[in-house]
């Protein structure tokens, strides 16, 4: 478990650095409609966006190691620590102090995740869910993502960024589950790895997540989409872990109200990030 914790924290830092670079590159582009591939095409030709993939590659590798040694319900919440790192990196990069509302949003959301992790006491389940389980998980994730994208169309600013951030977090949570399945199944056979349908699913889900993420980054401050995505991703990971990977949570006795309180704190963190005060516009 120690290996999983350490590598998850390293992955969180790498993701934070990559996210900050990509958000800066996306903000320099003209606004594009959600899921318009021309935004990605323009970003692919910018040096700053390309630079952001170096720490991102390191993050994916260390996340794979963490997921190989620990359950989704532990690794994914730990990745949320990258939220603090990214907001601090952005503040230093722009040479300005961190906005109080952004700091409160991250503190409340992270407190909720920490409470859940400690109270729920998640434990590992199976390494490879059945095909039927993957179909149910995919259907649920697709429905939630479509709902967020549709709701984001008339929205603007931080609200749009937060809605697209939630959709991004759901996709990244699903991608993490697929990554865990691929990593635990890999035994050195490259042919089996390349032909694994889970790897193809991972590629498709990750590409959609990257597209939505860039659209979200174009909507106001980094805190709104990043808080929403960072807090939604571990929640999705936990849900997939419990339903598909059969990971278990300890919810008896006094733990149930604490877990409910933790969930409320996570929702409050997303709301605070999305509900931008007038002076921030």
Helices and strands as residue ranges (DSSP letters): H 2-27, H 37-44, H 47-69, H 72-79, H 82-94, H 100-120, H 131-153, H 157-185, H 190-194, H 197-217, H 222-243, H 255-274, G 278-280
